[in-house]
Every structure is written in C-alpha cells, then in structure tokens.
Amino acid sequence: MTNVPELFGSMVFNDAVMQQRLPQDTYQRLRQTMKDGKHLDISIANEVAAAMKDWAVEKGATHFTHWFQPLTGVTAEKHDSFISTDKNGGVMMYFSGKELVKGESDASSFPSGGLRATFEARGYTAWDPTSYAFIKDNTLCIPTAFCSWGGEALDTKTPLLRSMETIDRQAMRILRLFGNNDVMHVRPTVGPEQEYFLVDKAVYEKRPDLIFTGRTLFGARPPKGQELDDHYYGTIKPRVAAFMAEVDEELWKLGIPDKTRHNEAAPAQHELAPIFSTANIAADYNQLTMEIIKKVARRHDLVCLLHEKPFEGVNGSGKHNNWSLSTDTGVNLFEPGDTPYQNAQFLLFLCAVVKAVDLYPEMLRISVATAGNDHRLGANEAPPAIISIFLGDELEEILDAIEGEKSYSAKEKTTMRIGVHTLPRFPKDTTDRNRTSPLAFTGNKFEFRSLGSSASISDVNTVLNTAVADVLCGFADRLESAGDFNAMLHQLICETIREHRRVIFNGNGYDQSWIAEAEKRGLPNLKDTPSALNHLLDEKNVALFERHKVLSRTELESRYEIMTENYIKVVRIEAETMLRMARQGIMPAVVRFKGETAESALRQRTFMANVDVTPETELLGTLSDYANELHSAVRDLEKELASAVSCRSITEKVKLYSGSVIPAMRRVRAAADALELICAKDVWPYPSYSDLLFSEE
C-alpha cells in the first residue's frame, strides 16, 4: 500500500529538504529570495547548488537541466551531467551556483517571431527560485525562465512572473487603503482541471491522423456515444484505474497535489484536478502533469490524447482554469467576509474583474486561441467564443441594488451603502454553477472554462493578472486621491456596475439567442483563431501590457507571428495527412470494395440468370456517388492547399487556410465518413470510432 505522506514530494528539493541540508543563514536568505524576489548572492547560490547536487545524486540523478517552457506549447530541457574531471583525470560530481542560476541555450530552433535573426542563436535560462527543483528520469530539473540575448521573453513563464508582480503591486495598494497592514503580498492562485482521452496503443498506431495531428480527421459516429450519460462519473475500468493510480504516484513524488480523478462525459474521456497552487507553480505542475499522463499511458499500452477535439460528434477536452487572489496571510480576496468593510473590499475586487473582462475580452479570447480549440469552442461542450461573466442571480441582484441605491431583500431589508451600512453576508454558493459561461464566479474563484486541454495555462493567467491589475491601478489612483474614501468607494463600485454590466450574463451560453443578444450589447464574437489574432496588436492591448511592463510591443508582435505561423502549420499538417489517408487508404479500399460487389453481382447472374441483384446494384450506385464526391473533394482540397502554401503574405495565407482549406477538408471528411458506413468493415483501412472510443477496456 502506498504511503502517501512519505511519497509526496520525495523527488522535490522543497522547503523541508532545504531546511535540513542548508545552513540556517543560507536557508533564510534563499527563503527571502523566494518570498520577495530579492537578488541571490553567488556565494549563497554556490551553497544551494552544492546541497541540491548532493541531494539529487543520493536520489540517483546523474544529470541536471534547466527546465523551461518555450513558445512551442511544450517544455524543453538540455541535460548536462554532474561529472567534472580533476587534475589527475579522475571524475568528480560538481554543480556550481553559476550553473544553477543561469544557463545558456542554443535558441536558434525555438520560435521567436522575428525577435532575432536565425544566426542570432543565443538564449538564456534563468532560475525561478519560487518553483522548487525536482528529479525526473534521473535528472535534476531546475524550473527556469527563457529569454533572448537582448532580454526579450522567449517563453510563457517570464510574462506570467511579470504579471504576478504587477497584480501583487496593485492589489497591495487597494488592501492598504482598506487598512490591511499585515499583508505583504498578494498572489494569484490557480487550480487547473485537466481533461484527456485514453485509447488503446495498438488501435492508435493504425490511425495516421492521430499520430500526426492528435485528432481524427475521418470517422463516422458510432451507434453509441455519450447519449446515455453512462460514462460520466461512472465506475472506472480496471485498466484505467491502474493507469490513474500510477499517475497519482508519479505526480505525488513531484509534490503535485493531484486531488480528484473521474470519468468525463465522452467514452474514453477522463479528468484529473489538483489542489490550488500559486499561478507560476500551477503552470509548472500542469506542464508536468500533461507529460506524465502521456508517459504513464504508454506503460499501460494506452495513448493519452490531449487534443481539444480528437473525435467528431463527442465532447472535446478542455482545461478549467480556476483563478483567485490570495494574500500571504491566507485570505482569499474573493471571499465575501463577515464585516461591512470585508464585503466592500470583496465587491471592489469583484468589480475589478468585471471591468477587466469588459475592457479586454479580445485578449482573453486570444489567450485560448488555437487551431485545435477552434473545433471545441461554441459547441454544447464548451463555452462560446463570446467572452462573458456569470455571477449568479443573488450577486447580480446585490449589484443591481447597489447601483440603484435600493434595498436588497435577503433575510432582511438592507440598505446598500458601501462601507457605511451593513451589507448582507451572502454564502459562497449563491446559485448553481453555469457550465456554459466562459468565466463563471463559483463562490470564491473565477472558473475560466475556455482553455483547451493541450494548452499551457500561463497565457490565460498572464492576461487575467495584467487586466485585473490595470483596473485595480485605476481604482487605487482614484481612492488614494479622494477626500472621502467611502464616498469614492461607493462611486467606483456603482460606476463600474453601470458601465460594464453588459459583460455579465447568467443565462444559457449555448442558446442561439445569446449570439444576437451579445451583438446587441456590443460584445465581440471572435469565432476562430485568425479573427481573434487580428486584435492582438490593437493599441489598447499593446498599451495594457507595456504600461505594466509585462510584454513589450516587440514581444507582442513576436507572439502574433508565432501564433499565426502555428495555426498555419497545424492546418497544413492536417490537410496533408488527410490527403494521404484519402489517396493511399480510403480511395483504394472503396475501389476494391466496389470491385468485389460488382464481381459478386456478375457471378450470381452468371450461375443464376433470374437472380435479383438489386441490393448489389443499388449499393454500387451509392458507392459510386460517394466515391465521385470524395474524388472531387480531394482534388479541391489539393488545389486549395497548393494555393495556401504558395501564398507569400502571412495575412493572406492565414485567410486561405481558415476560409478555404478548412471548408475543403470538411467536404472530404463528409464523403469519406459516408463511405465508411456502407463499406464492409474488413475492407475499411482504419480503425473506426467504435474501435477507438471503446478500446480502453
């Protein structure tokens, strides 16, 4: 039986290990660096590195790596051994403070979006001491930021750390105005729920589309999918349970507080969720989680699919980003509290989120924009592309009462005057959870549900932190200069509700009427990645990130280039894979089946002149119709793809891929899926949806 307390964090150079292995003075100075971001003296770094190396070697590590998150969507690592030679040619194990704090990497093959020329290859990794080092595959992994020779961010961690400093600074200004002098820092905390699919490895290996793109490009719907709701929270199958148990153990070794596991809505779909962590640590944990579930799945002859929409017609996979703000004294700023001032403080922070979402909805949409997520957003499984906030009926009624200077009917009539008369104490869960809302308030946190399952959580949290910090900065400026704090506080909350309530929507986000209502309210509906990316360099967005020194215009321009190129490459790979599967697999199989059917009819007529071959004749006619449609659709896709590939303008190229190539791919799929349903199973060249979705037994 697993001893969880003994196992948990056993492969992490955590606080307990540091206290045990570092001199007290070194430990205290390192803790100060971790807490306040103070500079770490090289002599201290040398002591930390030596202790870290000794601990890692005792755990079986032979190498170390600066573990970072470039703009590729996955993590990167270059392994160096601890060995060094002495003057006699012998080997000793050595690791210096310089190697711990800073590394130099060949950055030439990582995306930079034009930040540097191809020949300017140098990049630097810098230790993030707020995220503990850990051992993975006998390698000491040191979480780091990654930047160019000129200091520009080439990763997702650097902007996230900058945004965390920004919201800390602005939230502290607000708390000081409310008389909170014991608080020293405010940190965004995140708990990302991770969805994924499992399929049998042997079946997966017969699907080129899964291998090359992560999703099925062909596949007729099976007779049974998720219609009976019998998979959601259902009994976990033994093979999957064994996989989940090993995932838990691997995560717990790394100090990742994996808490919940269950079956999700679609067949073969599952979810795990951790306990909340500080945003940058949660981002590290989630990247590790995705890596581990894929690795462990292989050990069970399964394959983990993290694509947002691996199967047409059943739910795709998301990643619910539960975001909140907490003080270093353990107070969640989105808890209403028990006193008038706590309630007023809560309402001010709540209004800051409402205003931030209304001012910067395009950036939130951009933060979840990928070619894969385009297949999922807006379906009856994920929030729409329209960014809105769900607060629940009771909170909205309270905001209405405050705005209108009216009484609020809860347990008793209460005059809604902020910070002067008593506000009602309302419970955490004042209404049901709205799964159709992109950003839902769920008692003491905001659940952002639009994020795709394969994405890093860093980008969305960078945007949330920066946008809310910007609003808090404006609030603090006005409150600090106000003659009457209470009057200005009341004015700010009323004004925010009045000017930004259009973004609050408590209804069904799946309902078509919401699209019309959102347009009437003036809310953007950015349906796909290209339309979202068009707003990345809007002046208000550039100004936001430059104002708070989170991302420069140059860094934002590079991200536009990288995200656009990534979209183009993903769709091109999918289109080329589809053409190969159609040309080399499906079309020959259909021709072969047509020939067998015609031969069967001819053979029957030869031996029995009066036999009725109507079924064969009708089947041949249907096969011919769909085969002709497939042939025509394949030729159209080849033409559209060639046009897109040859286009030189990146702006026009992305339009061709989204506006011409993707529709042509849909036509190819429709014809092929129709053929799958009328061809004999032993003729069809690829495993069916039934084979895939029910293969994890």
ChimeraX attribute file (.defattr): number of C-alpha atoms within 10 A of each C-alpha:
attribute: neighborCount
match mode: 1-to-1
recipient: residues
	/A:1	3
	/A:2	8
	/A:3	8
	/A:4	13
	/A:5	10
	/A:6	10
	/A:7	16
	/A:8	19
	/A:9	21
	/A:10	18
	/A:11	22
	/A:12	24
	/A:13	24
	/A:14	16
	/A:15	12
	/A:16	10
	/A:17	15
	/A:18	20
	/A:19	14
	/A:20	11
	/A:21	19
	/A:22	18
	/A:23	14
	/A:24	12
	/A:25	10
	/A:26	18
	/A:27	19
	/A:28	14
	/A:29	16
	/A:30	24
	/A:31	18
	/A:32	14
	/A:33	16
	/A:34	17
	/A:35	14
	/A:36	13
	/A:37	14
	/A:38	12
	/A:39	11
	/A:40	16
	/A:41	12
	/A:42	14
	/A:43	13
	/A:44	17
	/A:45	19
	/A:46	18
	/A:47	19
	/A:48	22
	/A:49	20
	/A:50	19
	/A:51	19
	/A:52	24
	/A:53	23
	/A:54	15
	/A:55	20
	/A:56	24
	/A:57	17
	/A:58	10
	/A:59	15
	/A:60	13
	/A:61	20
	/A:62	19
	/A:63	22
	/A:64	25
	/A:65	22
	/A:66	29
	/A:67	24
	/A:68	26
	/A:69	24
	/A:70	21
	/A:71	21
	/A:72	17
	/A:73	13
	/A:74	15
	/A:75	16
	/A:76	13
	/A:77	15
	/A:78	14
	/A:79	14
	/A:80	13
	/A:81	15
	/A:82	19
	/A:83	14
	/A:84	12
	/A:85	11
	/A:86	9
	/A:87	6
	/A:88	6
	/A:89	8
	/A:90	9
	/A:91	12
	/A:92	10
	/A:93	15
	/A:94	15
	/A:95	22
	/A:96	18
	/A:97	18
	/A:98	13
	/A:99	18
	/A:100	25
	/A:101	20
	/A:102	17
	/A:103	17
	/A:104	16
	/A:105	17
	/A:106	12
	/A:107	22
	/A:108	15
	/A:109	8
	/A:110	16
	/A:111	22
	/A:112	26
	/A:113	21
	/A:114	14
	/A:115	19
	/A:116	18
	/A:117	10
	/A:118	13
	/A:119	8
	/A:120	13
	/A:121	15
	/A:122	15
	/A:123	21
	/A:124	21
	/A:125	23
	/A:126	21
	/A:127	21
	/A:128	23
	/A:129	19
	/A:130	19
	/A:131	19
	/A:132	19
	/A:133	24
	/A:134	24
	/A:135	24
	/A:136	16
	/A:137	10
	/A:138	16
	/A:139	21
	/A:140	31
	/A:141	25
	/A:142	25
	/A:143	25
	/A:144	28
	/A:145	25
	/A:146	30
	/A:147	23
	/A:148	21
	/A:149	15
	/A:150	11
	/A:151	10
	/A:152	20
	/A:153	26
	/A:154	29
	/A:155	26
	/A:156	23
	/A:157	30
	/A:158	24
	/A:159	26
	/A:160	27
	/A:161	19
	/A:162	18
	/A:163	27
	/A:164	24
	/A:165	23
	/A:166	23
	/A:167	28
	/A:168	21
	/A:169	18
	/A:170	22
	/A:171	25
	/A:172	21
	/A:173	19
	/A:174	21
	/A:175	20
	/A:176	15
	/A:177	14
	/A:178	14
	/A:179	10
	/A:180	12
	/A:181	10
	/A:182	11
	/A:183	15
	/A:184	16
	/A:185	18
	/A:186	25
	/A:187	22
	/A:188	24
	/A:189	23
	/A:190	27
	/A:191	25
	/A:192	28
	/A:193	22
	/A:194	23
	/A:195	27
	/A:196	26
	/A:197	26
	/A:198	25
	/A:199	23
	/A:200	22
	/A:201	19
	/A:202	13
	/A:203	17
	/A:204	22
	/A:205	14
	/A:206	13
	/A:207	21
	/A:208	18
	/A:209	24
	/A:210	18
	/A:211	14
	/A:212	14
	/A:213	19
	/A:214	20
	/A:215	21
	/A:216	22
	/A:217	24
	/A:218	26
	/A:219	22
	/A:220	19
	/A:221	17
	/A:222	13
	/A:223	8
	/A:224	11
	/A:225	20
	/A:226	15
	/A:227	12
	/A:228	9
	/A:229	13
	/A:230	15
	/A:231	20
	/A:232	17
	/A:233	14
	/A:234	12
	/A:235	11
	/A:236	17
	/A:237	12
	/A:238	11
	/A:239	13
	/A:240	19
	/A:241	14
	/A:242	13
	/A:243	19
	/A:244	21
	/A:245	12
	/A:246	18
	/A:247	21
	/A:248	23
	/A:249	18
	/A:250	22
	/A:251	22
	/A:252	22
	/A:253	22
	/A:254	25
	/A:255	20
	/A:256	25
	/A:257	19
	/A:258	20
	/A:259	12
	/A:260	12
	/A:261	20
	/A:262	19
	/A:263	23
	/A:264	23
	/A:265	24
	/A:266	22
	/A:267	26
	/A:268	22
	/A:269	23
	/A:270	23
	/A:271	20
	/A:272	21
	/A:273	20
	/A:274	21
	/A:275	15
	/A:276	20
	/A:277	19
	/A:278	19
	/A:279	27
	/A:280	26
	/A:281	21
	/A:282	23
	/A:283	24
	/A:284	23
	/A:285	23
	/A:286	25
	/A:287	20
	/A:288	17
	/A:289	23
	/A:290	21
	/A:291	14
	/A:292	18
	/A:293	23
	/A:294	18
	/A:295	15
	/A:296	18
	/A:297	23
	/A:298	15
	/A:299	12
	/A:300	16
	/A:301	15
	/A:302	24
	/A:303	23
	/A:304	24
	/A:305	27
	/A:306	24
	/A:307	24
	/A:308	29
	/A:309	25
	/A:310	24
	/A:311	23
	/A:312	17
	/A:313	15
	/A:314	20
	/A:315	22
	/A:316	29
	/A:317	31
	/A:318	28
	/A:319	27
	/A:320	24
	/A:321	24
	/A:322	22
	/A:323	26
	/A:324	24
	/A:325	24
	/A:326	19
	/A:327	20
	/A:328	13
	/A:329	11
	/A:330	9
	/A:331	13
	/A:332	20
	/A:333	25
	/A:334	24
	/A:335	22
	/A:336	24
	/A:337	19
	/A:338	13
	/A:339	14
	/A:340	19
	/A:341	20
	/A:342	19
	/A:343	23
	/A:344	24
	/A:345	24
	/A:346	19
	/A:347	21
	/A:348	24
	/A:349	22
	/A:350	21
	/A:351	24
	/A:352	25
	/A:353	21
	/A:354	25
	/A:355	23
	/A:356	22
	/A:357	25
	/A:358	22
	/A:359	17
	/A:360	18
	/A:361	21
	/A:362	25
	/A:363	24
	/A:364	25
	/A:365	27
	/A:366	24
	/A:367	26
	/A:368	24
	/A:369	27
	/A:370	24
	/A:371	21
	/A:372	25
	/A:373	25
	/A:374	19
	/A:375	15
	/A:376	25
	/A:377	27
	/A:378	18
	/A:379	18
	/A:380	16
	/A:381	17
	/A:382	24
	/A:383	25
	/A:384	25
	/A:385	26
	/A:386	23
	/A:387	28
	/A:388	26
	/A:389	24
	/A:390	26
	/A:391	26
	/A:392	22
	/A:393	15
	/A:394	17
	/A:395	16
	/A:396	17
	/A:397	15
	/A:398	21
	/A:399	22
	/A:400	19
	/A:401	19
	/A:402	22
	/A:403	19
	/A:404	12
	/A:405	13
	/A:406	15
	/A:407	16
	/A:408	20
	/A:409	14
	/A:410	13
	/A:411	9
	/A:412	9
	/A:413	11
	/A:414	16
	/A:415	18
	/A:416	23
	/A:417	21
	/A:418	24
	/A:419	19
	/A:420	14
	/A:421	12
	/A:422	17
	/A:423	23
	/A:424	21
	/A:425	15
	/A:426	18
	/A:427	13
	/A:428	15
	/A:429	13
	/A:430	14
	/A:431	15
	/A:432	10
	/A:433	17
	/A:434	21
	/A:435	19
	/A:436	23
	/A:437	29
	/A:438	26
	/A:439	29
	/A:440	24
	/A:441	25
	/A:442	20
	/A:443	19
	/A:444	19
	/A:445	23
	/A:446	24
	/A:447	28
	/A:448	25
	/A:449	24
	/A:450	29
	/A:451	30
	/A:452	30
	/A:453	25
	/A:454	24
	/A:455	25
	/A:456	26
	/A:457	29
	/A:458	25
	/A:459	21
	/A:460	23
	/A:461	27
	/A:462	27
	/A:463	26
	/A:464	26
	/A:465	29
	/A:466	28
	/A:467	30
	/A:468	26
	/A:469	26
	/A:470	23
	/A:471	23
	/A:472	26
	/A:473	21
	/A:474	12
	/A:475	22
	/A:476	21
	/A:477	14
	/A:478	15
	/A:479	20
	/A:480	15
	/A:481	10
	/A:482	13
	/A:483	10
	/A:484	10
	/A:485	16
	/A:486	17
	/A:487	15
	/A:488	18
	/A:489	22
	/A:490	19
	/A:491	15
	/A:492	18
	/A:493	22
	/A:494	21
	/A:495	14
	/A:496	17
	/A:497	21
	/A:498	14
	/A:499	11
	/A:500	16
	/A:501	20
	/A:502	18
	/A:503	22
	/A:504	21
	/A:505	22
	/A:506	18
	/A:507	14
	/A:508	14
	/A:509	27
	/A:510	18
	/A:511	12
	/A:512	9
	/A:513	10
	/A:514	16
	/A:515	18
	/A:516	11
	/A:517	12
	/A:518	19
	/A:519	12
	/A:520	10
	/A:521	12
	/A:522	11
	/A:523	18
	/A:524	18
	/A:525	18
	/A:526	21
	/A:527	16
	/A:528	19
	/A:529	23
	/A:530	24
	/A:531	17
	/A:532	22
	/A:533	23
	/A:534	15
	/A:535	18
	/A:536	20
	/A:537	16
	/A:538	12
	/A:539	10
	/A:540	13
	/A:541	19
	/A:542	19
	/A:543	15
	/A:544	19
	/A:545	22
	/A:546	16
	/A:547	13
	/A:548	19
	/A:549	15
	/A:550	24
	/A:551	24
	/A:552	19
	/A:553	15
	/A:554	15
	/A:555	22
	/A:556	20
	/A:557	18
	/A:558	21
	/A:559	24
	/A:560	19
	/A:561	18
	/A:562	18
	/A:563	22
	/A:564	22
	/A:565	16
	/A:566	16
	/A:567	19
	/A:568	22
	/A:569	16
	/A:570	16
	/A:571	21
	/A:572	19
	/A:573	14
	/A:574	20
	/A:575	24
	/A:576	16
	/A:577	19
	/A:578	23
	/A:579	19
	/A:580	14
	/A:581	19
	/A:582	20
	/A:583	15
	/A:584	12
	/A:585	14
	/A:586	23
	/A:587	20
	/A:588	15
	/A:589	19
	/A:590	24
	/A:591	14
	/A:592	14
	/A:593	20
	/A:594	20
	/A:595	13
	/A:596	12
	/A:597	18
	/A:598	16
	/A:599	13
	/A:600	14
	/A:601	19
	/A:602	14
	/A:603	12
	/A:604	14
	/A:605	14
	/A:606	11
	/A:607	9
	/A:608	10
	/A:609	9
	/A:610	9
	/A:611	11
	/A:612	12
	/A:613	14
	/A:614	10
	/A:615	11
	/A:616	17
	/A:617	14
	/A:618	11
	/A:619	16
	/A:620	17
	/A:621	13
	/A:622	15
	/A:623	21
	/A:624	16
	/A:625	13
	/A:626	19
	/A:627	21
	/A:628	13
	/A:629	17
	/A:630	25
	/A:631	17
	/A:632	15
	/A:633	21
	/A:634	24
	/A:635	15
	/A:636	18
	/A:637	25
	/A:638	18
	/A:639	14
	/A:640	21
	/A:641	23
	/A:642	13
	/A:643	15
	/A:644	23
	/A:645	15
	/A:646	9
	/A:647	14
	/A:648	9
	/A:649	10
	/A:650	14
	/A:651	12
	/A:652	11
	/A:653	19
	/A:654	24
	/A:655	16
	/A:656	19
	/A:657	25
	/A:658	20
	/A:659	13
	/A:660	18
	/A:661	24
	/A:662	19
	/A:663	14
	/A:664	22
	/A:665	24
	/A:666	15
	/A:667	17
	/A:668	25
	/A:669	21
	/A:670	17
	/A:671	21
	/A:672	25
	/A:673	17
	/A:674	17
	/A:675	23
	/A:676	21
	/A:677	15
	/A:678	15
	/A:679	16
	/A:680	12
	/A:681	12
	/A:682	10
	/A:683	14
	/A:684	21
	/A:685	18
	/A:686	22
	/A:687	16
	/A:688	20
	/A:689	20
	/A:690	16
	/A:691	15
	/A:692	22
	/A:693	22
	/A:694	14
	/A:695	18
	/A:696	22
	/A:697	12
